[in-house]
Amino acid sequence: MSAPLGSKANPSKFEVYKDLPDDEPYFVIRARDPLSSALVELHAYIGAGQSGSAHNKLAEIMAMTASKPPRPSDSPKYRETFQISLAMEKWREG
């Protein structure tokens, strides 16, 4: 059985990790995250300008998460995620 597309053993032809500058912030979403495929699909819809599909996918994501209690907003994992997001914005600004 061959490795799935997007894995370390079978990277996408658009894989950028090897070209990532040392100072560029990045965020990895792993397949074991139950939201991973939906979040990647949402990103693809937004990038393709398919706003209706993006809206539908976001609604699906919100429905998936509605039944689970959220992690506290002071969760170290989420605090770091927001810090990475801010670092990405600052990095793009140069």
Legacy VTK file of the C-alpha trace (Angstrom):
# vtk DataFile Version 3.0
C-alpha trace
ASCII
DATASET POLYDATA
POINTS 94 float
0.000 0.000 0.000
1.409 3.391 -0.935
1.531 6.292 1.490
-1.368 8.772 1.259
-0.895 12.038 -0.601
0.290 14.797 1.687
2.194 12.511 4.047
5.924 12.632 4.791
6.386 9.552 2.607
4.292 10.973 -0.271
4.394 14.776 -0.078
2.204 16.964 -2.246
3.894 18.444 -5.297
3.024 21.773 -3.649
4.794 20.859 -0.376
6.519 23.964 0.961
8.094 22.792 4.191
11.502 22.159 2.610
11.521 25.745 1.266
10.201 27.360 4.448
12.491 30.185 5.600
13.792 29.762 9.148
11.885 32.832 10.341
8.513 32.127 8.682
5.827 31.043 11.164
3.762 27.999 10.196
0.950 25.894 11.615
0.400 22.177 11.015
-3.010 20.510 11.031
-2.614 16.769 11.422
-5.056 14.146 10.145
-5.688 12.926 13.682
-7.486 16.208 14.434
-11.192 15.452 13.811
-11.619 18.839 12.123
-8.552 18.548 9.887
-10.157 17.518 6.609
-13.011 20.006 6.980
-10.598 22.861 7.780
-8.394 22.056 4.786
-11.463 21.844 2.554
-12.663 25.208 3.894
-9.273 26.715 3.067
-9.503 25.305 -0.476
-13.003 26.703 -1.022
-11.960 30.146 0.200
-8.835 30.108 -1.974
-10.884 29.068 -5.014
-13.373 31.878 -4.425
-16.233 29.450 -3.806
-17.949 31.469 -1.095
-21.161 29.410 -1.058
-19.268 26.154 -0.561
-17.037 27.831 2.034
-20.089 29.043 3.927
-21.612 25.548 3.858
-18.359 23.944 5.044
-18.018 26.468 7.881
-21.597 25.702 8.937
-20.690 21.998 8.909
-17.631 22.684 11.074
-19.690 24.717 13.522
-22.249 21.905 13.747
-19.466 19.385 14.371
-18.136 21.427 17.263
-21.456 22.546 18.775
-21.918 19.368 20.794
-18.463 19.479 22.364
-17.597 21.799 25.212
-14.923 24.274 24.108
-11.513 24.287 25.669
-11.072 27.188 28.049
-9.950 30.348 26.287
-6.880 30.393 28.511
-5.821 26.929 27.286
-2.052 27.031 26.618
-2.593 25.316 23.248
-5.068 27.947 22.057
-3.058 30.828 23.459
-0.080 29.625 21.433
-2.238 29.188 18.322
-3.322 32.822 18.555
0.312 33.853 19.045
1.250 31.972 15.855
-1.571 33.694 13.980
-0.301 37.090 15.116
3.277 36.128 14.211
2.074 35.198 10.703
0.438 38.605 10.250
3.558 40.417 11.454
5.818 38.264 9.247
3.787 39.136 6.128
3.970 42.825 6.996
7.750 42.493 6.973
LINES 1 95
94 0 1 2 3 4 5 6 7 8 9 10 11 12 13 14 15 16 17 18 19 20 21 22 23 24 25 26 27 28 29 30 31 32 33 34 35 36 37 38 39 40 41 42 43 44 45 46 47 48 49 50 51 52 53 54 55 56 57 58 59 60 61 62 63 64 65 66 67 68 69 70 71 72 73 74 75 76 77 78 79 80 81 82 83 84 85 86 87 88 89 90 91 92 93
